[in-house]
């Protein structure tokens, strides 16, 4: 199901807000668990 198009911007969350002092978090989405981690070079990687 798609959302109607609006001029409203999606929320913006900093990586500091998501991770705090951790380098990895888990995201539960539609019954699946994903891992979002910060690499040693500061990039983000999302894996299932």
Secondary structure by P-SEA (a helix, b strand, c coil): cccccccccccccccccccccccbbbbbcccbbbbbbbcccbbbbbcc
